[in-house]
Amino acid sequence: MLQPDPLLWQAIEQKRMIRLVYHGKERIVEPHDHGVLNGAVQLLGHQVAGFSSRPLPNWILMKADEMADLKLSDKTFPGGRPTRLRQTSSLGHSVHPSPTARMNPLSTKTKVRPLLLGLV
């Protein structure tokens, strides 16, 4: 059974930066959402440093089984990131501005839906 990583949830809840290796390249990421999407455990993060084929900072969706050497940093981040109105991921889902918007489905101020479904 697919299970989200408790260390990633801890990082999201505490708004702590993470360092990891993804596809053999070191990256520094603000984790924003984590769960099962399209049959794979994935992490949605805002990459701020490290290797990237795109300009940084930028959003990145990573499969958890392709990540290595995950480490929590003592450095924190403020939470949500500004997004363009109606910005969507390459998967066609709304990219939400913060993990708290996803975790509080009763919020009437933020109308977003979770990017990653099947969260535990």
N, C-alpha and C positions, 0 to 999 in steps of 0.2 A: 504494500500500500504506500502511496506517495505521501510524504510528510514534510511540511515546512521545517526549516532549521531553527531550533530555539535560539541559537546565538544571533541569527539574523533578526528574529523578532525582538530580542533584547536590544539590539542596535537601533531598530526602528522606534521602539517605545522610548528609549533614552536619547534619541536623536544623536547618536554617536557615529562618527565617520568610521568606515571600514577600509582596510587594506586587503587586497586579494590579488590572486593571479587568475586571469581569465584568458583562455586561448594562448597560454604561455607568456602573457604580458602583464606586468604589474599595473594595478589601477587603484586610485583612491576615489571612493564613492560615498555619497550620502544615500543610505538606503531609505526608500520611501514606501515600498509595498513588496509583499512576499507571499507566495502561495502557489496553487496549481493552476496552470493555464495550458490548454491544448495537450493534456496528458503529461506535462512535465512541471516539476517544481522550478519556479523562476523567481528572479528578483528584479524589481524595477528600481533603478537608482539614478542619481544625478552625478555623473562622473565629473570630478573637478581637477584631477591631476593624473599623471601616469600616461601610459601609451594609449593612443586612440587614432583611428584612421580618419576621424572627423574632428573639427575644431572643438576645443573644450572651453567652458563647461558644456555638457550636453547630456541628454537622457540616454540611458542604456538599459536594455532588457536582456538579462543573462540567465541561462539555464544553470541551476544550482549544481547539477552533476558535472558541469564543465568548469567549475570554480575550484581553486586550490589555495592553500595557505591563507585562509580567512583569519583576519585578526581585527579585533575591536580596537579603536583608537581612543585615547582620552579626550581627543578634540571633539567638540559637539558642533552641530549646525542648527540654525534657527527653525527649521521645519520646512513647510511648503516652499515651493519655487514659483516665481511668476510664470504664467503661461499665457500664450495668446488665446483670445476668446475662441472657444470651440476647438482648441488644439487636440489632435488625436494622435494616437500612436500608429505605427505601421500596421497594427492589427485591427485598426478601426475603432478602438475603444477610446473613450475620453481619458485624457491624462489628468488625474486629479491633482490639486495644488498641495495637498498635505495628507499624511497618514491619518491625522485626526478626523479629516473630512470623511475618509473611508470608514473609520472605526465608529463614527457616530451617525448611524443611518437616520436618526431622528432629527438631525440638523436641518432647519429650514432655510438657513442662510446660504448653504453651499449645496447646489444641486449637481452632484457628481455620482457616478456609479463606480464600483470597484473595478480596477483593471484586471486584477487576478481573482479568479473565481475558485471556489472550492476551498476556502481558507478554513483552517482548523482552529 
